[in-house]
Amino acid sequence: MLRKLFKLIDAVGMVSFGLYAVQQVASALMPAQRLPESRSGAQLTFLVPALNEAQVIEATVENLRATAPDAEVVVIDDASDDGTDGIVRRLAALDPSVRLLRREFPNARQNKGRAMNWAVEQLLREYRAAGRALERVVFVGIDADGRIGPEFVSQVRGAFEAPQVMAAQGWMRYRMPGGALPGLHGALARVLLVQQDLENFILGHYQRVRHAAGTASLTGNGQCMRASYVARQLDRGVLPWPDVLLEDFGSALEIRLERPENRIAMLTAQVGQQGMIDAVPFMKQRARWIQGTMECLPYLPRLLRSRSHPATLLDFTYMILGPWLNTLLTLSLLTQPLRRRTPGAGLSTPGWWGTVMSGLPLLMQLQWAVRYCREKQLPWTTVVYIMLTLPVFSAVTLWSLPLALYRHATGEKSWYKSVRHDEPPATVPL
């Protein structure tokens, strides 16, 4: 029985590694695409969910107003007690395009998705009463520490010129601190920040593959949704942002399930945000993301029964099963010492297979590091730094998986709030 279990674990682990390899190679070889841009078209309403964001909210609102002067900025305050609402009220008194929607207890502080759903219900009632064409309105979700550049608005408008596009996603990136981070804590913070930004650099390239297949996904900060789609979902009793810990991924699934022809577009316009600089909050954030994906497992039967494109089915199935596949792959690797004491346990593989499993990820990471440094015009020594600190980042990330499994098994669904940190004035806008 134990031998059969090991063989099953190994088989699933090999499939998981194979899918990872295909994903990585396809992302590396995918050429850059020219995305449509437009100076006019969609009317943008920025939605900024905020819970105790006094450190960052004013700079974010100012960035949105300066970059998108003809857009509306709606801050959804989730019962903050640090003065966030007061800051927004002051900004709104000076600028009629800035609004505050404040949630109060007992409905407040439930999760980001519920705050977003609550806000768009109110806004849609107002838009309908004013006779606004919902097809021309796009809701843009921006985190309270988010920053956009001048190309973001034109890319959003260009993407939504296609009537089948119901959503779009900006390219999330992480900001680096303006000054040196002191001490051992600063060294670890730097590792986390660089590796997080590299991780999203790689994700942006994979989004190109998804975009080519018409199946780009929503990944968080900088997500856009057509207001008419949001209204249709609410009218039929479906939440645009599902009640799961990873509401962005759930939103992407709902968009594809609502109509097979719906599309999610990729944007190359970057959306900057703060990264996690402490190991424990970082693990908690990642555990929430993993657990949120686990909560989306019930979507799988609906997805497989849908008339979606095969590329959509394959990509979203792989994403839904990702935490479970990674769990089995990890078990396959960790149980190798036990196999040596149990003859015949597990699949028999040629010697070169172990070299491929260990060498390919390192080779792919190396080429991503080179391309990342070329994009940011960093010295070649940064490539060495990235590769040497990769084991530290991987070790911290690995602990998120058992934490997510434990939380999921015990039914713990508390919402983890990301911790912000002060930024020096020299920090770049993105």
C-alpha positions as CSV (number, residue, x, y, z in Angstrom):
1,M,0.0,0.0,0.0
2,L,2.8,2.4,0.9
3,R,4.6,1.7,-2.3
4,K,1.4,2.4,-4.4
5,L,1.0,5.7,-2.5
6,F,4.6,6.7,-3.3
7,K,4.0,5.9,-6.9
8,L,0.9,8.0,-7.0
9,I,2.6,10.9,-5.4
10,D,5.5,10.6,-7.8
11,A,3.2,10.5,-10.8
12,V,1.3,13.6,-9.8
13,G,4.6,15.3,-8.9
14,M,6.0,14.6,-12.4
15,V,2.8,15.9,-14.1
16,S,3.0,19.0,-11.9
17,F,6.7,19.6,-12.8
18,G,5.9,19.0,-16.5
19,L,3.2,21.7,-16.5
20,Y,5.5,24.0,-14.7
21,A,8.2,23.5,-17.3
22,V,5.8,24.1,-20.2
23,Q,4.5,27.3,-18.5
24,Q,8.1,28.6,-17.9
25,V,9.3,27.8,-21.4
26,A,6.2,29.3,-23.1
27,S,6.5,32.4,-21.0
28,A,10.2,32.9,-21.9
29,L,9.6,32.4,-25.6
30,M,6.5,34.5,-25.9
31,P,7.2,37.7,-27.9
32,A,6.1,41.1,-26.8
33,Q,2.7,42.1,-28.0
34,R,1.5,45.5,-29.1
35,L,-1.6,46.3,-27.1
36,P,-4.2,48.7,-28.3
37,E,-4.3,52.2,-26.7
38,S,-6.9,54.9,-26.8
39,R,-7.0,58.5,-25.4
40,S,-10.8,58.4,-25.2
41,G,-13.5,55.9,-24.7
42,A,-14.2,54.2,-21.4
43,Q,-15.0,56.3,-18.3
44,L,-12.9,55.1,-15.4
45,T,-14.0,54.9,-11.8
46,F,-11.2,53.9,-9.4
47,L,-12.2,51.8,-6.4
48,V,-9.7,52.0,-3.6
49,P,-10.5,49.7,-0.7
50,A,-8.9,51.0,2.5
51,L,-8.5,49.8,6.1
52,N,-6.2,51.8,8.2
53,E,-4.2,53.2,5.3
54,A,-3.3,56.7,6.7
55,Q,0.3,56.1,5.8
56,V,-0.3,55.8,2.0
57,I,-3.9,56.8,1.0
58,E,-3.2,60.5,0.3
59,A,-0.3,59.8,-2.0
60,T,-2.4,57.2,-3.8
61,V,-5.3,59.5,-4.4
62,E,-3.0,62.2,-5.6
63,N,-1.4,59.8,-8.0
64,L,-4.7,58.7,-9.5
65,R,-6.0,62.3,-9.8
66,A,-2.8,63.5,-11.5
67,T,-2.6,60.5,-13.8
68,A,-6.3,60.2,-14.7
69,P,-7.7,63.7,-14.2
70,D,-11.1,62.9,-15.9
71,A,-11.7,59.8,-13.8
72,E,-13.6,59.4,-10.5
73,V,-11.8,58.1,-7.4
74,V,-13.9,56.4,-4.8
75,V,-12.2,55.3,-1.5
76,I,-14.1,52.5,0.3
77,D,-13.1,53.0,3.9
78,D,-13.7,49.8,5.9
79,A,-14.2,51.3,9.3
80,S,-10.7,52.6,9.7
81,D,-9.7,53.9,13.1
82,D,-6.4,55.6,12.1
83,G,-7.8,58.7,10.4
84,T,-7.9,57.3,6.9
85,D,-11.5,58.6,6.4
86,G,-10.6,62.0,7.7
87,I,-7.8,62.3,5.1
88,V,-10.1,61.3,2.3
89,R,-12.8,63.7,3.5
90,R,-10.3,66.5,3.3
91,L,-9.3,65.5,-0.2
92,A,-12.9,65.2,-1.3
93,A,-13.7,68.7,0.0
94,L,-11.0,70.1,-2.3
95,D,-11.8,67.8,-5.3
96,P,-15.3,66.8,-6.4
97,S,-13.9,63.8,-8.3
98,V,-12.8,62.2,-5.0
99,R,-15.5,60.4,-2.9
100,L,-15.6,58.5,0.3
101,L,-17.8,55.5,0.9
102,R,-17.5,54.4,4.5
103,R,-18.6,51.0,5.8
104,E,-19.6,50.6,9.5
105,F,-19.8,47.7,11.9
106,P,-21.2,45.1,12.0
107,N,-20.8,44.9,8.2
108,A,-17.3,46.4,8.0
109,R,-13.9,44.5,8.1
110,Q,-15.2,41.3,6.6
111,N,-13.0,41.1,3.5
112,K,-11.9,43.1,0.5
113,G,-14.4,41.4,-1.9
114,R,-17.4,42.3,0.3
115,A,-16.3,45.9,0.5
116,M,-16.0,46.1,-3.3
117,N,-19.4,44.4,-3.9
118,W,-21.1,46.8,-1.4
119,A,-19.5,49.9,-3.1
120,V,-20.4,49.0,-6.7
121,E,-24.0,48.3,-5.8
122,Q,-24.3,51.9,-4.5
123,L,-22.5,53.3,-7.5
124,L,-24.5,51.3,-10.0
125,R,-27.8,52.6,-8.5
126,E,-26.5,56.2,-9.0
127,Y,-25.2,55.6,-12.5
128,R,-28.5,54.0,-13.6
129,A,-30.5,56.9,-12.1
130,A,-28.3,59.4,-14.0
131,G,-28.7,57.4,-17.2
132,R,-25.1,56.6,-17.7
133,A,-24.2,53.9,-20.3
134,L,-22.8,51.1,-18.2
135,E,-21.0,49.6,-21.2
136,R,-18.8,52.7,-21.3
137,V,-17.9,52.6,-17.5
138,V,-15.0,50.6,-16.2
139,F,-14.4,50.0,-12.5
140,V,-10.7,49.9,-11.7
141,G,-9.6,48.3,-8.4
142,I,-6.5,49.9,-6.9
143,D,-4.9,49.0,-3.6
144,A,-4.5,51.8,-1.1
145,D,-0.7,51.8,-1.7
146,G,-1.1,51.5,-5.5
147,R,0.5,53.8,-8.1
148,I,-0.2,54.0,-11.8
149,G,1.9,55.5,-14.7
150,P,0.7,57.7,-17.6
151,E,0.2,54.7,-20.0
152,F,-2.2,52.9,-17.7
153,V,-5.4,54.8,-18.6
154,S,-4.8,54.7,-22.4
155,Q,-4.2,50.9,-22.2
156,V,-7.4,50.4,-20.2
157,R,-9.4,52.4,-22.7
158,G,-7.8,50.5,-25.6
159,A,-8.5,47.1,-24.1
160,F,-12.2,47.9,-23.5
161,E,-12.8,49.0,-27.0
162,A,-13.3,45.3,-27.8
163,P,-16.9,44.5,-26.7
164,Q,-16.0,41.0,-25.6
165,V,-13.5,42.2,-23.0
166,M,-15.2,42.2,-19.6
167,A,-12.0,42.7,-17.5
168,A,-8.3,43.6,-17.8
169,Q,-5.4,43.4,-15.4
170,G,-2.4,45.7,-15.0
171,W,1.1,44.4,-14.5
172,M,1.7,44.4,-10.7
173,R,5.2,45.4,-9.6
174,Y,6.8,46.1,-6.3
175,R,8.5,49.4,-5.3
176,M,12.0,49.4,-3.9
177,P,12.8,51.7,-0.9
178,G,14.5,55.0,-1.7
179,G,17.3,54.5,0.8
180,A,19.3,51.7,2.3
181,L,17.7,49.3,4.7
182,P,19.9,48.8,7.8
183,G,20.9,45.7,9.6
184,L,19.9,42.0,9.2
185,H,16.2,42.9,9.1
186,G,17.0,45.3,6.3
187,A,19.0,42.6,4.4
188,L,16.1,40.2,4.6
189,A,13.6,42.9,3.6
190,R,15.7,43.7,0.5
191,V,15.7,40.0,-0.5
192,L,11.9,39.8,-0.1
193,L,11.4,43.0,-2.1
194,V,13.7,42.1,-5.0
195,Q,12.4,38.5,-5.3
196,Q,8.7,39.6,-5.1
197,D,9.3,42.1,-7.9
198,L,11.1,39.4,-9.9
199,E,8.2,37.0,-9.3
200,N,5.7,39.5,-10.7
201,F,8.0,40.3,-13.6
202,I,7.8,36.6,-14.5
203,L,4.1,36.5,-14.0
204,G,3.7,39.4,-16.4
205,H,5.4,37.4,-19.1
206,Y,3.2,34.4,-18.4
207,Q,0.2,36.8,-18.7
208,R,1.3,37.3,-22.3
209,V,0.8,33.6,-23.0
210,R,-2.6,33.8,-21.3
211,H,-3.5,37.0,-23.3
212,A,-2.6,35.3,-26.6
213,A,-5.0,32.5,-25.6
214,G,-7.7,35.0,-24.6
215,T,-7.5,33.9,-21.0
216,A,-5.4,36.4,-19.0
217,S,-6.3,36.3,-15.3
218,L,-7.0,38.9,-12.6
219,T,-4.1,39.0,-10.1
220,G,-5.0,41.9,-7.8
221,N,-3.9,45.5,-7.8
222,G,-4.9,47.2,-11.1
223,Q,-7.8,44.9,-12.0
224,C,-10.5,46.4,-14.2
225,M,-14.1,45.3,-14.8
226,R,-16.8,46.6,-17.2
227,A,-19.6,48.1,-15.2
228,S,-22.3,46.4,-17.4
229,Y,-20.8,43.0,-16.5
230,V,-20.8,43.8,-12.8
231,A,-24.4,44.9,-13.1
232,R,-25.4,41.7,-14.9
233,Q,-23.8,39.6,-12.2
234,L,-25.5,41.5,-9.3
235,D,-28.9,41.5,-11.1
236,R,-28.8,37.7,-11.2
237,G,-27.6,37.3,-7.6
238,V,-23.9,36.5,-8.3
239,L,-21.2,38.5,-6.6
240,P,-18.6,40.0,-9.0
241,W,-16.0,39.5,-6.3
242,P,-16.8,36.0,-4.8
243,D,-16.7,35.4,-1.1
244,V,-13.3,33.7,-1.0
245,L,-10.0,34.7,0.4
246,L,-8.6,35.2,-3.2
247,E,-11.4,37.2,-4.6
248,D,-9.4,38.3,-7.6
249,F,-9.0,34.7,-8.9
250,G,-12.6,34.0,-8.1
251,S,-13.6,37.0,-10.1
252,A,-11.7,35.8,-13.1
253,L,-13.5,32.4,-12.9
254,E,-16.9,34.1,-12.7
255,I,-16.1,36.2,-15.7
256,R,-15.3,33.2,-17.9
257,L,-18.3,31.2,-16.6
258,E,-20.8,34.0,-17.1
259,R,-20.3,33.8,-20.9
260,P,-17.8,31.7,-22.8
261,E,-17.0,34.6,-25.2
262,N,-16.0,36.9,-22.3
263,R,-12.3,37.9,-22.4
264,I,-9.8,39.2,-19.8
265,A,-7.1,41.4,-21.4
266,M,-3.6,41.8,-20.2
267,L,-2.1,45.3,-19.8
268,T,1.7,45.9,-19.8
269,A,1.2,49.1,-17.9
270,Q,2.7,48.7,-14.5
271,V,0.9,49.2,-11.2
272,G,3.3,49.7,-8.4
273,Q,2.7,48.8,-4.8
274,Q,4.6,48.1,-1.6
275,G,6.1,44.7,-1.0
276,M,6.2,42.7,2.2
277,I,9.4,43.4,4.1
278,D,8.9,41.0,7.1
279,A,9.0,37.2,6.8
280,V,6.0,36.4,9.0
281,P,3.6,38.8,7.4
282,F,4.9,37.7,4.0
283,M,4.1,34.0,4.9
284,K,0.6,35.0,6.1
285,Q,-0.1,36.9,2.9
286,R,1.0,34.0,0.8
287,A,-0.9,31.5,2.9
288,R,-4.1,33.6,2.3
289,W,-3.5,33.5,-1.4
290,I,-2.9,29.7,-1.4
291,Q,-5.9,29.1,0.8
292,G,-8.0,31.3,-1.4
293,T,-7.1,29.2,-4.4
294,M,-8.0,26.1,-2.5
295,E,-11.4,27.6,-1.8
296,C,-12.0,27.9,-5.5
297,L,-11.9,24.1,-6.0
298,P,-15.7,23.9,-6.2
299,Y,-15.5,26.0,-9.4
300,L,-13.7,23.1,-11.2
301,P,-16.8,21.0,-12.2
302,R,-18.6,24.2,-13.5
303,L,-15.5,25.1,-15.4
304,L,-15.2,21.7,-17.0
305,R,-18.9,21.7,-18.0
306,S,-18.6,25.2,-19.5
307,R,-18.1,25.8,-23.2
308,S,-14.9,27.6,-22.6
309,H,-11.9,27.4,-25.0
310,P,-9.6,24.5,-24.3
311,A,-6.8,26.9,-23.4
312,T,-9.0,28.5,-20.8
313,L,-9.9,25.1,-19.4
314,L,-6.3,24.0,-19.2
315,D,-5.0,27.2,-17.7
316,F,-7.7,27.7,-15.0
317,T,-7.7,24.0,-14.1
318,Y,-4.0,24.1,-13.6
319,M,-4.3,27.2,-11.4
320,I,-7.2,25.7,-9.3
321,L,-5.3,22.5,-8.7
322,G,-2.0,24.3,-8.2
323,P,-1.9,24.2,-4.4
324,W,-2.7,20.5,-4.4
325,L,-0.2,19.6,-7.1
326,N,2.5,21.6,-5.3
327,T,1.7,19.7,-2.1
328,L,2.2,16.3,-3.8
329,L,5.3,17.5,-5.6
330,T,6.7,18.7,-2.3
331,L,5.8,15.4,-0.6
332,S,7.5,13.5,-3.5
333,L,10.7,15.5,-2.9
334,L,10.7,15.4,0.9
335,T,10.0,11.6,1.1
336,Q,13.0,10.7,-1.1
337,P,15.1,9.7,2.0
338,L,12.4,7.3,3.1
339,R,12.4,5.7,-0.4
340,R,16.0,4.5,0.1
341,R,14.8,2.4,3.0
342,T,11.8,1.0,1.1
343,P,13.0,-0.8,-2.0
344,G,10.7,-0.4,-5.0
345,A,8.8,2.5,-3.4
346,G,7.9,5.2,-6.0
347,L,8.4,5.4,-9.7
348,S,11.6,4.3,-11.3
349,T,13.1,7.2,-13.2
350,P,16.4,7.5,-15.2
351,G,19.3,9.3,-13.6
352,W,19.0,12.3,-15.9
353,W,15.4,13.0,-14.6
354,G,16.8,14.2,-11.3
355,T,19.2,16.5,-13.1
356,V,16.4,18.0,-15.1
357,M,14.2,18.5,-12.0
358,S,16.9,20.4,-10.2
359,G,18.6,22.1,-13.1
360,L,15.7,23.4,-15.2
361,P,14.2,25.6,-12.5
362,L,17.6,27.1,-11.8
363,L,18.3,27.7,-15.5
364,M,14.9,29.3,-16.0
365,Q,15.4,31.5,-12.9
366,L,18.8,32.6,-14.2
367,Q,17.4,33.7,-17.6
368,W,14.6,35.6,-15.8
369,A,17.1,37.3,-13.5
370,V,19.2,38.4,-16.6
371,R,16.1,39.8,-18.3
372,Y,14.9,41.4,-15.1
373,C,18.2,43.2,-14.6
374,R,18.2,44.3,-18.3
375,E,14.7,45.8,-18.0
376,K,15.6,47.7,-14.8
377,Q,19.2,48.5,-16.1
378,L,20.8,47.0,-13.0
379,P,24.4,45.8,-12.9
380,W,25.2,42.2,-13.7
381,T,26.1,41.7,-10.0
382,T,22.4,41.9,-9.2
383,V,22.0,38.6,-11.2
384,V,24.4,37.0,-8.8
385,Y,22.6,38.5,-5.8
386,I,19.2,37.2,-7.1
387,M,20.5,33.6,-7.5
388,L,22.3,33.5,-4.2
389,T,19.3,34.8,-2.3
390,L,16.8,32.6,-4.1
391,P,17.1,29.8,-1.5
392,V,16.2,32.3,1.3
393,F,13.1,33.5,-0.6
394,S,12.1,29.9,-1.5
395,A,12.5,28.7,2.1
396,V,10.3,31.5,3.4
397,T,7.7,30.9,0.7
398,L,7.7,27.2,1.3
399,W,6.3,27.6,4.8
400,S,3.2,29.3,3.4
401,L,2.0,26.0,1.9
402,P,1.7,24.0,5.2
403,L,0.2,27.1,6.9
404,A,-2.4,27.3,4.1
405,L,-3.2,23.6,4.3
406,Y,-3.6,23.8,8.1
407,R,-5.9,26.9,7.9
408,H,-8.0,25.2,5.1
409,A,-8.3,21.9,7.1
410,T,-9.4,23.7,10.3
411,G,-11.8,26.0,8.5
412,E,-9.9,29.2,9.6
413,K,-11.0,32.0,7.2
414,S,-9.9,35.2,9.0
415,W,-8.9,37.9,6.6
416,Y,-5.2,38.9,6.8
417,K,-4.6,42.6,6.3
418,S,-1.3,43.5,4.6
419,V,1.0,45.7,6.7
420,R,2.1,49.0,5.2
421,H,5.4,50.7,5.9
422,D,6.5,54.3,5.6
423,E,8.3,55.3,2.4
424,P,10.8,58.1,2.2
425,P,10.0,61.1,-0.1
426,A,12.5,60.0,-2.7
427,T,10.5,56.9,-3.5
428,V,9.5,56.8,-7.2
429,P,5.8,57.1,-7.9
430,L,5.4,53.5,-9.0
